[in-house]
Amino acid sequence: MRHAGIFVPTRGWAQESGHRPALYTRCISHYLDGETPAGVAQKTGISEQRVQKAYRLFADTIILYSRGYNADQILEITGLPSRVAGEFLLLYETTGRRQETRLDDLFSTYTTGISQRPVRT
């Protein structure tokens, strides 16, 4: 069921004996896999508005990070828990997804009015 994207709480997950990415991080992963906000909402069981909030918070976090803000400043500005902000940064930096064109779409859609985008190296 997990491979099909269906969330099934297990005893190990409920007792936190394994790591499961935060809900907002899973939203970003689904987005990068090509899902629409409606599809992500269906897979995660939350509203489409919360999915879009996850996208905006991810974009905000990465833009602040690329501008040189430190972790404490990012947490204060975004209001995210440190775990979620850390997962966002790990997803951006370590998964090889940094070059995906869907990231450009996400930044241009959810950070309206911000002209500086993350530097893509």
Order of alpha helices (4+ residues) and beta strands (2+ residues): alpha-alpha-alpha-alpha-alpha-alpha-alpha
